[in-house]
């Protein structure tokens, strides 16, 4: 049986879990940029993902899959503006983006990823 390693484990959830050579993040939302533009929120979320991946011994070039939720799909271009600056050309993951209500007002983008270690 493979061991699980948890990153920033809390009483309700962990920011990420490592298992069988992969890191799985929780849905990451902007903390400092809550209520700001989707561009600003996405930029912060991607910085958080970089930090989590570094703790796991991985990086954004190893992301296998990304799920992205937007409260308004009309903000797709703003999210992509931040994403396109951040992602490494030729090392892009499979990705889905959908419109959904998020957990609290002011959060307009949430991203969850799976990456190889």
C-alpha positions, 0 to 999 in steps of 0.5 A: 500500500502506498503512503500518503503525504499531506501538504498543509493538512487541516481539520477539514481538508489538505491543500494537497495530497501526494500519492503514487508519484502524483500530487493532487491539489484541493480547489485553490482560490485567491486569498489576498485578491478576493473580490478583485478582477479574475485576472488578479485572482487567477494570477494569485491562484497560479502563484499558490499552485507554484508554491504547493508544487514546489513543496511536493517536489514538482513544478508546473511543467509536470501538471497532467490536468487542470480543472478551472471554475469561473463564476461567470464564463464571460471572464474566460479571457481574463483567466486565460490572460493570466494562464497563458503568461504562466503556463509553459508552451509545449508542457500544457496540461489537459484542461477543463473550464466551466462556469459554477457558483463558488463557495463564497462571494468574492471568489470568482476563480478556482483551480484544482490540478493533478501533477506528476512528481 
